[in-house]
Amino acid sequence: MASSAFPKRPRELGLSFGVLPTGKNNAITDVKGVKVGQVTLIDDTCGMRTGVTAIVPHTDNIFQHKVPAGVFLGNAFGKMVGYPQIKELGNIETPIVLTNTLNLASAIDGIIDYVFSFEDNKSAESVNCVVGETNDGAINAIRERFVKPKDVLKAIVEAKDGPVEEGCVGAGTGTKAFNFKAGIGTASRVLPASLGGYTVGVLVQSNFGGLLTINGVEVGKALGVYPYSKEIESADGSIMMVVATDAPLEARNLERLAKRAFMGMAKTGGVASNGSGDFVIAFSTAESMRVEHNAAAFTKQSMDVVRNNDMTPLFMAAIEATEEAIINSLFAAHDTPTHDGRVIKALPMDKVLELLREYKKIA
C-alpha cells in the first residue's frame, strides 16, 4: 500500500509497466509463502530515520529447509553479507534482511537470534546470514547505528503476507533515489498458465542515482534534476533488489533471473555508478527445490526444473516487476527532514503527472 502522503500507486493513476498482469497485491508477497516485515525508526531530535525490512521466503524453519538462490552483482561497492555461501552452495538458510550500511552487525545478530529461537536448531553453531544494505547517511545520522538486533528480530517475527507498505518505511526510511526521496517499493507479475502460471515478485530498497526515466520519459531531464547538473554532483548510491518466484529454478537460473532484474533497474535510468552497491538476490519458494539441512548421507535429490528454453517469460516478469517496484518506491515517498537540517523532497507529483500525460503515458 502507498504512504498516506500520496495514497495512489502509479498503476492506480493510469500508469502501466510492461505487458504481464500483476498479482493480487502487486507485491513480492504474491509469491505464495513469502512474507515481509518492517520496523521503522524515526526520532528527529537525534537524527534517526532508518529501519529494517525483512523478507521471509517461507513459514517453515528456513535453516532446516533452505531455498535455492542466486546473486548478481551489478556494481559491488556494497557490503552484502552472505554472498559467498549463495555463490558457492546456491541456497540461503535465513530470512533476507535489508538495513543501512553501518548496521550490518546488528542485522547479523538479529538473524542469529531468530535462527536460535527454533528448537530444531539447538545444535547450530554456524549461521550464514543474508543481509543487504544501502547508505542512508544523507538523511539518517548513520554513525549512531540506531538499529538494534531486537529491531531485526521484530521485523522477521512480525512479517506477514498481503499488501506491503512502500516508501519511507523500514530499510527505506532514510533512502533517496535520483535525488528525490524514495524507499521501499514492490511489484509482481503472474505468467499465464500456458507459460507455467508462475509468479515473480520483487522488492527494492531504492537509494541510487542516474537519470530518472518513467515509462521511457526522461523525467529527471525535464525537471532539471540529473547527474552532473547543478542539482546533483554525482550519480552515486545503491540499490538492493530481491526477487522471489514459485517457479522451480536451481541456482544457475536464479542468477540469470537476478541479472534480468538489473535490466529493470536500468529502465528507470539507474547507471550503476562507480560508488554504487547494486545487488540482486533471487530465490525460489518451490518446495521441491528445498535443500534439507539434515539429509541422510549420500542422499540423492531429484527434481523437475524449468528448462532454459522456458526462462524468457520469467525474465520478462523480473524486468517489469523491478521497474515498477522502483517507481512505486518513489511515488509512495514524502518530503523528509535530514539529520543536518535539510529536507529531501519527494517527486513533484503534479509536474510528473503533467509530463506523463503530455507523452500519453497515462491511460
Rosetta blueprint (number, residue, H / E / L):
1 M L
2 A L
3 S L
4 S L
5 A L
6 F L
7 P L
8 K L
9 R L
10 P H
11 R H
12 E H
13 L H
14 G L
15 L L
16 S L
17 F L
18 G L
19 V L
20 L L
21 P L
22 T L
23 G L
24 K L
25 N L
26 N L
27 A L
28 I H
29 T H
30 D H
31 V L
32 K L
33 G L
34 V L
35 K E
36 V E
37 G E
38 Q E
39 V E
40 T E
41 L E
42 I E
43 D E
44 D L
45 T L
46 C L
47 G L
48 M E
49 R E
50 T E
51 G E
52 V E
53 T E
54 A E
55 I E
56 V E
57 P L
58 H L
59 T L
60 D L
61 N L
62 I L
63 F L
64 Q L
65 H E
66 K E
67 V E
68 P E
69 A E
70 G E
71 V E
72 F E
73 L E
74 G E
75 N E
76 A E
77 F L
78 G L
79 K L
80 M L
81 V E
82 G L
83 Y H
84 P H
85 Q H
86 I H
87 K H
88 E H
89 L H
90 G L
91 N E
92 I E
93 E L
94 T L
95 P L
96 I E
97 V E
98 L E
99 T E
100 N E
101 T H
102 L H
103 N H
104 L H
105 A H
106 S H
107 A H
108 I H
109 D H
110 G H
111 I H
112 I H
113 D H
114 Y H
115 V H
116 F H
117 S L
118 F L
119 E H
120 D H
121 N H
122 K L
123 S L
124 A L
125 E L
126 S L
127 V L
128 N L
129 C L
130 V E
131 V E
132 G E
133 E E
134 T E
135 N L
136 D L
137 G L
138 A L
139 I L
140 N L
141 A L
142 I H
143 R H
144 E H
145 R L
146 F L
147 V L
148 K L
149 P H
150 K H
151 D H
152 V H
153 L H
154 K H
155 A H
156 I H
157 V H
158 E L
159 A L
160 K E
161 D L
162 G L
163 P L
164 V L
165 E L
166 E L
167 G E
168 C L
169 V L
170 G H
171 A H
172 G H
173 T L
174 G L
175 T L
176 K E
177 A E
178 F L
179 N L
180 F E
181 K E
182 A L
183 G L
184 I E
185 G E
186 T E
187 A E
188 S E
189 R E
190 V E
191 L L
192 P L
193 A H
194 S H
195 L H
196 G L
197 G L
198 Y L
199 T E
200 V E
201 G E
202 V E
203 L E
204 V E
205 Q E
206 S E
207 N E
208 F L
209 G L
210 G E
211 L L
212 L L
213 T L
214 I E
215 N L
216 G L
217 V E
218 E L
219 V H
220 G H
221 K H
222 A H
223 L H
224 G L
225 V L
226 Y L
227 P E
228 Y L
229 S L
230 K L
231 E L
232 I E
233 E L
234 S L
235 A L
236 D L
237 G E
238 S E
239 I E
240 M E
241 M E
242 V E
243 V E
244 A E
245 T E
246 D L
247 A L
248 P L
249 L L
250 E L
251 A H
252 R H
253 N H
254 L H
255 E H
256 R H
257 L H
258 A H
259 K H
260 R H
261 A H
262 F H
263 M H
264 G H
265 M H
266 A H
267 K H
268 T L
269 G L
270 G E
271 V L
272 A L
273 S L
274 N L
275 G L
276 S E
277 G E
278 D E
279 F E
280 V E
281 I E
282 A E
283 F E
284 S E
285 T L
286 A L
287 E H
288 S H
289 M H
290 R L
291 V E
292 E E
293 H L
294 N L
295 A L
296 A L
297 A L
298 F L
299 T L
300 K L
301 Q L
302 S L
303 M L
304 D L
305 V L
306 V L
307 R L
308 N H
309 N H
310 D H
311 M L
312 T H
313 P H
314 L H
315 F H
316 M H
317 A H
318 A H
319 I H
320 E H
321 A H
322 T H
323 E H
324 E H
325 A H
326 I H
327 I H
328 N H
329 S H
330 L H
331 F H
332 A L
333 A L
334 H L
335 D L
336 T E
337 P E
338 T L
339 H L
340 D L
341 G L
342 R L
343 V E
344 I E
345 K L
346 A L
347 L L
348 P L
349 M H
350 D H
351 K H
352 V H
353 L H
354 E H
355 L H
356 L H
357 R H
358 E H
359 Y L
360 K L
361 K L
362 I L
363 A L
